[in-house]
Amino acid sequence: MIKLDDIPHLQERHRQVKRAKVLGYCMGVRRAVEAVYRALAKYPDKTVYTYGPLIHNPVTIRLLEAKGVRIVNPDEELKSQITPDSPIIIRAHGIAPKKRQELIDCGAIIIDATCPRVIASQLRAAQYSKKGYTVILAGDKNHGELIGIKGYVLSVPNGQCITVQTAAEAEKLQYDGAPTVLIAQTTIKREEYRAIAKILNSKIPNLTVLETICPATDERQEALMELVEEVDAILVIGGVNSANTRRLLQTAIDSSKPAWLAESADDIPQDVYQYGTIGLAAGASTPDSSIDAIEKRLLDKSL
């Protein structure tokens, strides 16, 4: 006797979800988030502040705000935003020396969660500046990391700093004859940095090119490229304002598979549900909880 469950078109089809081998929080971001939770526990009667949004992930930011954490706007006067003797966490992006001094003048309790790799870039930028080098920063000029590194260069008397965001901008750069060093934003895509370096090398004799890209960026990109071979579609999880998440999405789009971005389970596009095997990738500022929630939502809804 043939059972109804044996008829293929009447069987319930289940979706598969595969995670990239490397995804979610990087070391620097996890370290910064943990610093906030330690501060909340250590200073229960004080307002805990973060210097700018702690990470580029709205889910995490909303969660911290619900616990009373307040964000200080780096572009506004700091003294008017901070209660003296309150803790403030310097995020993984780091901070310029001038802004750090402003925090000290405010009487804030500074908890430094700057990523060690960013600290290395800050110190190297200052060292080269002291030697008379012009420092060229490759990356997003509005990103907190590059703003902080630039601050280290300008803290040196007569320090010279230029930010180049794309290869096209590098083409327009005029060389002034000074010894020059190139430093990358830690989260820049390696191909973008190589393109910028190649152009600047053709313009600037004896250009010093530093390798400052964080391996976490490469690891997530490489894991995504492995994943696209095993799935029907890709869902990149993370904040739309996260540079490394956007780069992951672009890599996914450039592959042969359909790809979308979602910050939370409620943001999953309906088109995703038509695919049988969905790959999950996530930026370095994406919390485990977001990845887990999205995977659960995808698996709960049958094909």
URZIHU-V749217 format. One record per backbone hydrogen bond with DSSP energy under -1.0 kcal/mol. NH is the residue of the N-H (numbers start at 1). CO is the residue of the C=O. Records with the same first field share a line. If there is no record, write none. Layout:
NH: CO + CO
//
This chain:
6: 3
7: 4
10: 7
11: 8
16: 276
18: 278
20: 280
24: 282
25: 286
26: 284
30: 26
31: 27
32: 28
33: 29
34: 30
35: 31
36: 32
37: 33
38: 34
39: 35
40: 36
41: 37
42: 38
43: 39
46: 43
49: 87
50: 70
51: 89
52: 50 + 72
57: 55
61: 57
62: 58
63: 59
64: 60
65: 61
66: 62
68: 65
69: 64
70: 48
72: 50
76: 73
81: 78
82: 78
85: 107
86: 83
88: 109
89: 49
90: 111
94: 91
100: 96
101: 97
102: 98
103: 99
104: 100
105: 101
106: 102
107: 104
108: 103
109: 86
111: 88
113: 90
115: 92
119: 115
120: 116
121: 117
122: 118
123: 119
124: 120
125: 121
126: 122
127: 123
128: 124
129: 125
130: 126
132: 129
133: 128
134: 179
135: 160
136: 181
137: 162
138: 183
139: 164
143: 140
147: 143
148: 144
149: 145
150: 146
151: 147
152: 148
153: 149
154: 150
156: 153
159: 156
162: 135
164: 137
170: 166
171: 167
181: 134
182: 208
183: 136
185: 138
188: 185
193: 189
194: 190
195: 191
196: 192
197: 193
198: 194
199: 195
200: 196
201: 197
202: 198
204: 200
207: 204
208: 180
210: 182
212: 210
214: 186
217: 214
219: 215
220: 216
221: 217
222: 218
223: 219
224: 220
225: 221
226: 222
227: 223
228: 224
230: 227
232: 277
233: 277
234: 258
235: 279
236: 260
237: 281
238: 262
242: 239
246: 242
247: 243
248: 244
249: 245
250: 246
251: 247
252: 248
253: 249
254: 250
260: 234
262: 236
267: 264
268: 265
272: 269
273: 270
274: 271
275: 272
278: 16
279: 233
280: 18
281: 235
283: 237
286: 283
291: 287
292: 288
293: 289
294: 290
295: 291
296: 292
297: 293
298: 294
299: 295
300: 296
303: 13
//
